[in-house]
Amino acid sequence: MAGQKTDARDVHVGQRIAARRKKAALTQKRVAQSFGMSAAQLQKYEKGTNRISAIHLDTFSRLTDTPLSYFFEGMERLDDVPTDGFAEQPQQSYAGETPWQGLVDLVVRHVAEHFPESSRRELAAAIHALDEKLNG
């Protein structure tokens, strides 16, 4: 990547590439050929002298059956971007006193906000009739 300086992250990714290549018993020459580059270029990626492209890293991950995340695990962070990035917050669990309590609370809130009184009474009567059928 012309013009971009490499840093500790490139070294980390390069070391992880070298480790996976060796674990898969692949030579630099074999991997480089699959990329269409020289073994010397691959060696620069492995040493972190040059930054590997996302396309080459993806190809390498598939070649060695390694998840892309492996190459970044344990990498020192050099920025202040939160670890989750822009991911949404985890969903709130609706577990309550019983396995159904969360669902009941959610439905009650939705019905109370969006249904007129007459429809709420009809729904309550239908639920009561269902309870009678199931429990006698």
C-alpha positions, 0 to 999 in steps of 0.5 A: 500500500504505497504511502502508508507507513506500517506499525505494530498492528502490521507486525502482529498480523504478519506474525499471525500469518506466518504462524498459520502458514507454518501450522498448515505446513505451507511454504512461503513460495506456495502461498505467494503463488496462490496470491500471484506474488513473490515469496519475498513480498509474502515475507514482507507481509509476515515481517510487517514491513508491508501492509497486507490487503484485505483481499489477500488476508481473506484469501489466506484465511480461506487457504488455511481455514482460519477465521479472519478474527484470528489475525487480530486477536491479542493485537494492541489497540492504537486508537480510541474506537470502542471494541464493539465499534458501532454494534448495537447493544445486546438485547435486553432479556425478557426473563421474568418470574416465569419463562413467559413473564417477559412476553406477557409484559411486552404484550401488555405494554404493546396492547395498552399503547396501541389498542382501544379499550374495547379491543383490550377487553375482547383480547382479555376475554379471549385469553380468559377463554383460552385459559379455561380450555387449557386448565379446565 
